[in-house]
Amino acid sequence: MPKSKRKPVPSFASEDQERAFWASHDSTDFVDWTKAEPRSFPNLKPTLRTISLRLPEAMIGQLKVLANKRDIPYQSLLKQFLAERLRQELSKAAGA
């Protein structure tokens, strides 16, 4: 649809109202997607998911000792270790 014939996006009283509107309307009547550009949202908090992970008690004890020295919770230290190793493995895989 040419730009001059695009409809203005209405105002919404709530997210539910907006969600219902977009579920029943085609966005191309309102937005020129040919001019869309990729965007980055670096400050969004990632969605977290709780998992159950069985670890030997000795390993948890070692994590707690190291975390205590760094003054952080041991779960946070474990996440840091996992993130670091994932970066290493992914960079190896990309170079292979």
MDAnalysis code that builds the backbone (N, CA, C; Angstrom):
import MDAnalysis as mda
import numpy as np

u = mda.Universe.empty(288, n_residues=96, atom_resindex=np.repeat(np.arange(96), 3), trajectory=True)
u.add_TopologyAttr("name", ["N", "CA", "C"] * 96)
u.add_TopologyAttr("resid", np.arange(1, 97))
u.add_TopologyAttr("resname", ["MET", "PRO", "LYS", "SER", "LYS", "ARG", "LYS", "PRO", "VAL", "PRO", "SER", "PHE", "ALA", "SER", "GLU", "ASP", "GLN", "GLU", "ARG", "ALA", "PHE", "TRP", "ALA", "SER", "HIS", "ASP", "SER", "THR", "ASP", "PHE", "VAL", "ASP", "TRP", "THR", "LYS", "ALA", "GLU", "PRO", "ARG", "SER", "PHE", "PRO", "ASN", "LEU", "LYS", "PRO", "THR", "LEU", "ARG", "THR", "ILE", "SER", "LEU", "ARG", "LEU", "PRO", "GLU", "ALA", "MET", "ILE", "GLY", "GLN", "LEU", "LYS", "VAL", "LEU", "ALA", "ASN", "LYS", "ARG", "ASP", "ILE", "PRO", "TYR", "GLN", "SER", "LEU", "LEU", "LYS", "GLN", "PHE", "LEU", "ALA", "GLU", "ARG", "LEU", "ARG", "GLN", "GLU", "LEU", "SER", "LYS", "ALA", "ALA", "GLY", "ALA"])
u.atoms.positions = np.array([
    [0.851, -1.176, 0.000],
    [0.000, 0.000, 0.000],
    [0.896, 1.238, 0.000],
    [0.651, 2.217, -0.866],
    [1.456, 3.435, -0.891],
    [1.388, 4.167, 0.446],
    [2.466, 4.900, 0.747],
    [2.568, 5.600, 2.033],
    [1.366, 6.494, 2.295],
    [0.892, 7.201, 1.285],
    [-0.214, 8.139, 1.491],
    [-1.504, 7.424, 1.895],
    [-1.614, 6.144, 1.595],
    [-2.837, 5.412, 1.921],
    [-2.709, 4.596, 3.204],
    [-1.593, 4.705, 3.865],
    [-1.423, 3.972, 5.120],
    [-2.309, 4.598, 6.189],
    [-2.880, 3.744, 6.982],
    [-3.756, 4.194, 8.057],
    [-2.910, 4.564, 9.273],
    [-3.328, 5.538, 10.057],
    [-2.578, 5.850, 11.282],
    [-2.804, 4.747, 12.321],
    [-1.762, 4.466, 13.075],
    [-1.879, 3.468, 14.150],
    [-2.710, 4.090, 15.264],
    [-3.780, 3.419, 15.676],
    [-4.630, 3.997, 16.726],
    [-3.947, 3.973, 18.094],
    [-4.493, 4.746, 19.007],
    [-4.034, 4.725, 20.403],
    [-4.799, 3.626, 21.125],
    [-4.151, 3.030, 22.116],
    [-4.762, 1.936, 22.860],
    [-4.761, 2.252, 24.347],
    [-5.819, 1.833, 25.017],
    [-5.948, 2.075, 26.453],
    [-5.146, 1.058, 27.266],
    [-4.870, -0.105, 26.657],
    [-4.142, -1.142, 27.398],
    [-3.410, -2.056, 26.411],
    [-2.487, -2.834, 26.940],
    [-1.779, -3.816, 26.109],
    [-2.737, -4.871, 25.583],
    [-3.709, -5.252, 26.400],
    [-4.699, -6.246, 25.956],
    [-5.486, -5.726, 24.758],
    [-5.866, -4.466, 24.807],
    [-6.604, -3.869, 23.698],
    [-5.725, -3.833, 22.438],
    [-4.470, -3.471, 22.595],
    [-3.554, -3.430, 21.453],
    [-3.325, -4.829, 20.885],
    [-3.139, -5.801, 21.766],
    [-2.939, -7.191, 21.350],
    [-4.131, -7.693, 20.534],
    [-5.330, -7.388, 20.996],
    [-6.546, -7.809, 20.288],
    [-6.640, -7.132, 18.922],
    [-6.253, -5.857, 18.866],
    [-6.290, -5.131, 17.598],
    [-5.356, -5.770, 16.573],
    [-4.092, -5.992, 16.955],
    [-3.119, -6.533, 16.004],
    [-3.418, -7.986, 15.649],
    [-4.126, -8.681, 16.488],
    [-4.514, -10.058, 16.167],
    [-5.562, -10.095, 15.056],
    [-6.262, -8.979, 14.863],
    [-7.337, -8.961, 13.861],
    [-7.083, -7.977, 12.714],
    [-5.913, -7.355, 12.666],
    [-5.598, -6.393, 11.602],
    [-4.244, -6.719, 10.983],
    [-4.089, -6.387, 9.721],
    [-2.828, -6.596, 9.002],
    [-1.942, -5.371, 9.208],
    [-0.757, -5.572, 9.739],
    [0.131, -4.445, 10.035],
    [0.581, -3.708, 8.778],
    [0.563, -4.367, 7.622],
    [0.995, -3.686, 6.393],
    [0.043, -2.561, 5.986],
    [-1.161, -2.534, 6.553],
    [-2.072, -1.407, 6.313],
    [-1.633, -0.170, 7.095],
    [-0.756, -0.364, 8.083],
    [-0.364, 0.716, 8.986],
    [1.127, 1.044, 8.942],
    [1.958, 0.067, 8.547],
    [3.411, 0.220, 8.621],
    [4.033, -0.124, 7.274],
    [4.988, 0.681, 6.827],
    [5.734, 0.392, 5.605],
    [6.952, -0.446, 5.992],
    [6.815, -1.758, 5.922],
    [7.877, -2.665, 6.354],
    [9.086, -2.656, 5.428],
    [8.966, -2.075, 4.226],
    [10.127, -2.007, 3.330],
    [11.182, -1.052, 3.878],
    [10.791, -0.190, 4.800],
    [11.729, 0.762, 5.399],
    [12.198, 0.327, 6.789],
    [11.833, -0.862, 7.178],
    [12.227, -1.366, 8.495],
    [13.725, -1.640, 8.524],
    [14.334, -1.404, 9.670],
    [15.762, -1.647, 9.866],
    [15.950, -2.524, 11.095],
    [16.961, -3.390, 11.079],
    [17.226, -4.206, 12.266],
    [17.595, -3.312, 13.458],
    [17.161, -3.687, 14.614],
    [17.463, -2.941, 15.838],
    [18.024, -3.886, 16.884],
    [18.813, -3.337, 17.764],
    [19.374, -4.101, 18.868],
    [18.842, -3.518, 20.167],
    [18.513, -4.385, 21.109],
    [18.026, -3.945, 22.415],
    [18.926, -4.546, 23.494],
    [20.121, -3.990, 23.662],
    [21.103, -4.596, 24.566],
    [20.738, -4.531, 26.041],
    [19.827, -3.654, 26.424],
    [19.502, -3.508, 27.844],
    [18.308, -4.337, 28.290],
    [17.751, -5.140, 27.386],
    [16.649, -6.007, 27.782],
    [17.180, -7.137, 28.651],
    [16.464, -7.455, 29.678],
    [16.866, -8.570, 30.517],
    [16.500, -9.875, 29.813],
    [17.434, -10.807, 29.760],
    [17.100, -12.078, 29.107],
    [16.054, -12.843, 29.909],
    [15.245, -13.596, 29.204],
    [14.262, -14.436, 29.871],
    [15.007, -15.559, 30.587],
    [14.695, -15.739, 31.840],
    [15.356, -16.774, 32.625],
    [14.442, -17.978, 32.770],
    [15.046, -19.130, 32.827],
    [14.294, -20.359, 33.015],
    [14.984, -21.165, 34.105],
    [14.232, -21.591, 35.066],
    [14.767, -22.395, 36.151],
    [14.935, -23.830, 35.678],
    [16.107, -24.395, 35.970],
    [16.352, -25.803, 35.644],
    [16.799, -26.530, 36.898],
    [16.682, -27.825, 36.868],
    [17.178, -28.648, 37.960],
    [18.471, -29.287, 37.484],
    [19.513, -29.112, 38.253],
    [20.823, -29.624, 37.874],
    [21.423, -30.356, 39.071],
    [21.715, -31.610, 38.891],
    [22.308, -32.389, 39.980],
    [23.825, -32.313, 39.887],
    [24.429, -31.818, 40.956],
    [25.886, -31.707, 41.026],
    [26.376, -32.404, 42.277],
    [27.586, -32.954, 42.221],
    [28.151, -33.544, 43.440],
    [28.290, -32.470, 44.530],
    [28.035, -32.873, 45.760],
    [28.119, -31.913, 46.866],
    [29.495, -31.288, 46.965],
    [30.528, -32.062, 46.656],
    [31.894, -31.519, 46.714],
    [32.062, -30.378, 45.700],
    [31.488, -30.531, 44.516],
    [31.586, -29.486, 43.496],
    [30.846, -28.234, 43.944],
    [29.679, -28.408, 44.546],
    [28.928, -27.256, 45.053],
    [29.724, -26.564, 46.148],
    [30.359, -27.347, 46.993],
    [31.199, -26.773, 48.046],
    [32.344, -25.956, 47.475],
    [32.974, -26.476, 46.433],
    [34.070, -25.742, 45.792],
    [33.563, -24.446, 45.147],
    [32.403, -24.527, 44.501],
    [31.804, -23.326, 43.916],
    [31.532, -22.273, 44.988],
    [31.019, -22.725, 46.126],
    [30.702, -21.800, 47.207],
    [31.961, -21.124, 47.739],
    [33.044, -21.872, 47.856],
    [34.306, -21.297, 48.332],
    [34.800, -20.227, 47.357],
    [34.821, -20.571, 46.060],
    [35.269, -19.602, 45.057],
    [34.347, -18.381, 45.001],
    [33.051, -18.615, 45.066],
    [32.085, -17.518, 45.012],
    [32.241, -16.602, 46.228],
    [32.477, -17.199, 47.386],
    [32.665, -16.416, 48.605],
    [33.888, -15.501, 48.471],
    [34.950, -16.001, 47.857],
    [36.153, -15.179, 47.653],
    [35.868, -14.010, 46.725],
    [34.909, -14.192, 45.802],
    [34.548, -13.130, 44.859],
    [33.358, -12.317, 45.355],
    [32.814, -12.697, 46.491],
    [31.676, -12.008, 47.107],
    [30.451, -11.988, 46.188],
    [30.153, -13.143, 45.586],
    [28.966, -13.285, 44.754],
    [28.286, -14.609, 45.101],
    [27.008, -14.757, 44.819],
    [26.333, -16.038, 45.054],
    [26.940, -17.128, 44.162],
    [26.959, -18.353, 44.661],
    [27.585, -19.420, 43.881],
    [26.830, -19.710, 42.598],
    [25.510, -19.482, 42.578],
    [24.751, -19.688, 41.336],
    [25.192, -18.686, 40.264],
    [25.492, -17.467, 40.677],
    [25.969, -16.450, 39.733],
    [27.338, -16.833, 39.182],
    [28.192, -17.350, 40.050],
    [29.516, -17.791, 39.593],
    [29.379, -18.936, 38.601],
    [28.491, -19.855, 38.864],
    [28.257, -20.968, 37.950],
    [27.782, -20.452, 36.592],
    [26.884, -19.461, 36.585],
    [26.425, -18.873, 35.318],
    [27.583, -18.211, 34.574],
    [28.467, -17.531, 35.305],
    [29.633, -16.906, 34.672],
    [30.528, -17.967, 34.029],
    [30.777, -19.051, 34.757],
    [31.608, -20.131, 34.228],
    [30.984, -20.731, 32.963],
    [29.683, -20.971, 33.005],
    [29.005, -21.542, 31.844],
    [29.054, -20.591, 30.644],
    [28.822, -19.309, 30.883],
    [28.837, -18.325, 29.797],
    [30.221, -18.258, 29.154],
    [31.260, -18.269, 29.989],
    [32.632, -18.214, 29.474],
    [32.940, -19.440, 28.617],
    [32.562, -20.605, 29.107],
    [32.832, -21.833, 28.359],
    [32.019, -21.893, 27.067],
    [30.774, -21.436, 27.110],
    [29.961, -21.401, 25.895],
    [30.606, -20.505, 24.833],
    [31.101, -19.331, 25.239],
    [31.783, -18.436, 24.290],
    [32.983, -19.141, 23.665],
    [33.771, -19.838, 24.500],
    [34.951, -20.546, 24.005],
    [34.558, -21.612, 22.979],
    [33.578, -22.420, 23.341],
    [33.160, -23.512, 22.454],
    [32.545, -22.995, 21.159],
    [31.757, -21.932, 21.251],
    [31.143, -21.376, 20.057],
    [32.186, -20.738, 19.141],
    [33.205, -20.100, 19.711],
    [34.242, -19.521, 18.864],
    [35.082, -20.601, 18.204],
    [35.297, -21.724, 18.899],
    [35.987, -22.867, 18.286],
    [35.169, -23.417, 17.127],
    [33.873, -23.566, 17.363],
    [32.978, -24.117, 16.335],
    [32.910, -23.212, 15.113],
    [32.948, -21.894, 15.343],
    [32.888, -20.949, 14.219],
    [34.170, -20.984, 13.405],
    [35.278, -21.277, 14.065],
    [36.574, -21.337, 13.364],
    [36.844, -22.667, 12.697],
    [36.015, -23.676, 12.983],
    [36.240, -25.012, 12.422],
    [35.814, -25.130, 10.988],
])
